[in-house]
Amino acid sequence: MIGIPRRTIHMYPGEVSDLLSTALKEPSEHRALVSAFEDAFTRHAGDGLAVPVGAGRLGLRLIFESLNIGAGDSVVVPAFTDQSVPNAVRRVGAEPVFVDVERETYNIDPKALEAILDLDRDRPIRAVIATHIFGAPCDLNAISALCAARNITVLEDCAHAIDSRSQGRRCGLVGEAAIFSFVVTKAVNTFGGGMVLTRKKHIADYVREATRQLPQPKKSALGRRIIVGWLLHQFTRPAVFGNVGLPIMNGLKSAGGDAISSYNKFVRPGTQNAHVDTAFSPIQAAAGLTQLRMLGSTQSRRTRAATQIIASLPPHVRAQGTLTGDQHAWYFLVATTENPDAVVSALSEHRIDVGRYPMRNVAALEDPTNGPKDFPNAQWVYEHSIQIPIHPTLSADHIGRVCRAFSRI
């Protein structure tokens, strides 16, 4: 029976054999592949200098170093984000300062940011991480104006936003520098790795020189990520997921377990670059070149799915908002509702996997006592959000099934 998973791993037909043939190429061809991927990404962005790195969080750390942000400094990060972001801040000795988000966009609330920037503190704020969560651009005009008036650097977190635009501008080119991520669930999947994009030559030069000193990822580790990615790609095919995935998830739930916790514990580590201080592999570049060429097609399918499904949502299920004139990349379609568990249960009856907690209030993870009340919007979005399938492998029939299921609840 057909089942629709909340997400899938994007791989093109014949990708594994292509990667194996790449591994056998001469070293000179390997160097050319990385350069070609750099050039292709720069053309996609339309401007700037692109430098591939072993992981997005490594790229963020190197950007901090290039700007001499470290011990004695503070960096503002949204409370609703991935824990790797504040951890990257701490890695260079700086202090992460959390800011609340808007309930509509889930991105930084400019009013909350202004209040934080005007506070006296022992550690001066040197930068603000402007995250485009799930692919929805944050209010870069407001954030940039607040920071420019105080001589604070804006850095963009584009891990979800490879095809997002803010007021007609490509996300990643508005701040001083930006990071992109290419882990297996992303729109461009290179089985780990990331990219730094900047218009500032001194930042690009620093990142490039730093990555030249790093070793290549171990072939065994990269091979494991490719194998796990391929298995997840197969597992999330609708027929396989319906006959195997959903029964496993339902069985775990009946036994009092949690499928996502089990995935995070046993499967997800196999998809990640545990040792991020590595260079970007030519094998990854080969995957990225083809995936980047396919991005226009895959993004149009994501947009089609999101547009049709949002139109079918009942009034009590509200999709993530965007500012007028912005272009969402639809990494995820996330919505909020007062009773998310009921919605998840109702869609499950139609064999549609709708997820809970697509992102967390990291401030609450780090401080369970004060985090929820100090950042109420981040906590509210965390508690009320659901993730709806819109991945590019959904057929027109699959999209119709999701729309019909929502229209019935």
N, C-alpha and C positions, 0 to 999 in steps of 0.2 A: 504493500500500500504506500501511497505517496505521503510524505511528511515534509513540511517546510521548516528548515532550521533558521534560527535567528541570524546566523552569519555563515560564511563559507570561506574557503581559502582560494584565492584567485590564481589559477595556473592555466597556461594555454596548452593545447594538444601538442604532444611531443616535447614538452619542456624538459623533462628529466633526461631524455636522450641527448638533447642539445647541450645540457649542462655537462653531461659525461664527455661529450666530444670536446667541449671547451677545456676541460681539465687536461686533455692530452695535447693541447696546442703548445707551441713554442713560447718561451718567456717574452720574446719581443711582441708576439701577438697578444699576450696577456696585458702588457702595458698599454697597447693600443685600445683594448677593450675598455679599460678604465677611463682613458682619455675620451673615448667616444661617448661613454655614458655621461661624463661630465658635460661635454658639448651638447648632447641631446637634452639634458636637464636645463642647461642655460637657455637653449632655444625655447623650451617649453615655458620657462619663466618669463622670457622676453627681455631680460636685462639681468645685470648683476654678475657676480662671480660665484660659481658653484664648486664646492670641494666635498667629495664623498668621504664619509667617516665610518668607522666600525659600528657605531650605534648613534641614535639621535641624542641620547644623554651624554655620550662622549663629545659630540659636537657642541652641545650647550656648555659643557665644562671648558672646552677649548676657547669658546667665545669669551667666557668670563676671564680666562687667563689673558687673552689678547687685549682685553680692556682693563687689565690690572684690578679686577674685582676679586676680593679675597678677604682675608682676615681683617676684621674691624668694619666691614661693610654689610649692608642689608640689601636684599633683593625681594621685591614684592611679587608674590605668586597668587593666583586665584585659589580659594579654598576648595573649589570643585575642580579637581585635576587628578592626574596620575601621581602617585607617590614618588616616582622617579624624578620629578621636577624639583621639589624641595630637596631631595637627596643630592641632586647635582649641585645645588647651591651650597649645601653643607660640605660637599667634597672639596671645594676650593677655600673653605674656611669662613665663608660668609653666612649670614643668618637669613633664613627665609621669613618673610613677613606676610601673613595671609590676609587676603582681602575678600569680602563677600561678593557674590554674583547676583545677577538679575534673575528673577523667577521665570521670565519669558524667554530669554536667550541663553541662560545658564553661563553667560560670560561675565567678565569683570563689570561690576556696577561702577560707573564713573564717579557717582556721588560718594560712594564708600571709599573709592580710591583717593579722591581729593581729601577726605577727612584724614586718611592715613598719611598722605604726603605732607600734611600740614602739622603733624605731631612732632614735637621735639623728641629726639631719641639719641642714645649714645652712639649707635652705629648709623652713619648716614646711609640713606637709600641711594644706591647707585644705579639701579635698573628696575624696570617693571617687565615681567614676562606676560605678554599679551597672547593668551591662548585662544585659538579659534576652535572651541570644543565641538566635537562631532562633525566639524566642517562648516559651522556657522561663524562667519567673521564677527569678531568683537568690534566694539565701537572705537575704531582706530583714530578717528578724528578727535574725539573727546580725550582719549588716553594720550595721544600725541601732544595735544595742546597743553594738558596738565603737566606732562613731563618736560616739554620744551620750556615752559615758564620757570621750571625749577632746575634746569640743566641735568635732567635724569634721562638715562638711555632707555629706549623702548626696544625690546627683543621680542620677536614673534615665535610662538610655538605653533608650527604648522604640521604637527604630526598627523592631524586629521584633515588637513586643509590643502592638499596638493593642487586642487582645482577650484579653490575659493577666491572670490573677489570682493573687495571692500570698496564700495562707491566707484566701481569700475577699475580699481587698481588690483593687480595680482597680489594676494596675500603672500607675505614673505619679502616684499620689496618696499614696505612702508617704514618698518623699523630699521635700526642700525644693522641688524643681522637676524637670521631666522634659522630654525632647524626643521628638517623633515624626517619622517621615519618610514622605513621599508620593511618592517616586520611582517610575518606571514599573513596577518589579517588586513594589512593596509591595501589601498587601491593599487599601489605599485609594490609588488612583493619580491624582494631580493633575499628572502630568508635571513632577515636581520640587516643591519646597516642603516645608514641615514645620510643626510646631506646638509651641509651648511651653505646658506645663500646670503650674500651680502654685496652691497655696492662699494664697501670700504676695502681698498686693496690691502691695507695693513692687517685687517682681520683675516682676509683670505690667505695672505702670505703666512701668517702665524699658524693658522690651522693646517695649511698644506705642509709646512715644514715639520710641525709636530706629528702629523700622521706618517710622514716619511720615516720617522724614527721607530715606528711601531711595527711589530711582526704581523705577518699574514695570519688570518684565523686558521686554527688547526683543521686539516682536512676532515678529520674524524668528527669534529664538532659541527662543521658546516654540513658534512654529509648527513649527520643526524638530523639537523634542522630541515634539510631537504626531504629526507625520508618521512619525518613526522608531518611536514607540510603536505606531502603527497597523500599520506594516509588520511589526514583530516579532509583534504580535498575529496577523496573517494567517499569517506564516511558521511559527508554532508550532501552527497547527491540525493535528490528527493526520494528516490525509491529505496536506497540503502538507509537513509535516515529514518524513513517511515517504518521500515521493517526491523531495523536494528537499534537506531539511536533513540527513538521515542520510547520503545519498550525498556531500554536500559534506564533512561531518565525517570520513567514512571516507576520502575522497580526500586530505584534508589529513593525516590520520594516516599513510596509505600513503606520502605524500611527505615524511614526517618532520616535518610541521608540527603545530601545536597549535590546535585549534578555539577553545578558550577564550582563548588569548593573542591570536588573531586578532580575536575578538569584542571583547576588552578594548581592543585597539588601534584598531580601525576602526569599531566600532558603538557600544560603550558610551558614548564621549564625546558622541555625539549624543543620548543619553537624559538627560544630566545638565545641571544648571545650572552652567555653567562660572564665571559671575560671580554668586556667591551673595549679594552685598550688594544684594539687591533686595527690594522688597515682595512680598506675595502677591497674585497677579493675580486679578481677578474671573473671568476665564476658568477659572483653576484652581479657584476656589471653586465655580463651576457644576459642574465635573466632580466635585469632592469631595462636594457635596451628594447627588448621585445615588449615588455609590459608597458613601457612608456609610449611606444608606438600605438598600443591598443587602448591607451587611456581615454581618448576622446570617445570611443565606442562604449567602453565600460561605464564612463561617467554619464553618458546620455541614457543608458539603461537604468542606472541608479536614479537619475532625475525623473525618468518616466515612472518608475515604480513609486517613488516618494510622492510625486504629484497626484497620482491616481489614488493611492492609499489615504493620503491626507484628506482628499475630497470625500472619502467614505467614513471618516472618523465621526463618531457621535459627539454631541456637544460637550460631554463630560470628559472626553479624551482630547487634550490640547497639544498639538505638535510644537516642537521647539520653534521659537520665533526668530526671525531675522530682521535686520533694519531694512527699511525701504532702499532699494538700489543695490543691495548686497546679493551675492551669488553663493548659495550653500553648496558644499562639495558632497554632502550626503554620505559621509563615511558611515554614519549610523543615522537612522530615523528614530529619534527619541521623543517621547511624549510624556506628559504628566497627567495624572488622574487621581481623584480622591481615594479610590479603592483599587490600587494597582493589582493586588492579588486576585481580585475578582475578574479583572480583565484578562489576566494571564490564564486563569482557570477556564474562562469562557472560550478563549482562542485555542486552548489545548484540546478541547472537545472536537475542534475542527482539524486536529493534527497540525496545528501551527504553533511553532515554538516562539513565544514572546518572552523576552528576558526581563529580569529585574536587575536593578543596581548597575547600569552600564558604566557608571563612574561614582566615586565616593567623595564625601566631604573629608578631605585629608586632614584638615585641622581637627576634626572630631576623632579621627584615628589616632592622632598624636596626643590629643588631650581630650579623653572621653568626658571629662567633667565640664569643661568650659567650651570646647569646640562647637558642640551643637547650638548652644545659646549665643555664643559670640558671632557665629556665622549662620544666622537662621535661614537665609535663602538657600545657601549651599546644602544645609541639612534638609530643608523641605524638598528641594529637587531630588536629592539622593533618596529620600523616603518615598517619593511619589512617582518616580520615573519608571518607564518601561522602554524596552528596545524592540522595535518592530522590524521584521525582515524586509530589506530592500536590496539585497546584494545583486550584482549584475547577472547571476545565473538564473534568476527568476524568469520563468516564461510568462507570456501574457495570461495563460490559464492560471498559473500560480498567483499572479498579482490579483486576478479576478477572485480567486478563492479567499485571499486575505481581505479584499474589499467587502465581499459578501458576508464574511464572518463578522467583521466590524459592524456592518449595517444591521446585524441581528442582535447585538447586545445592547 
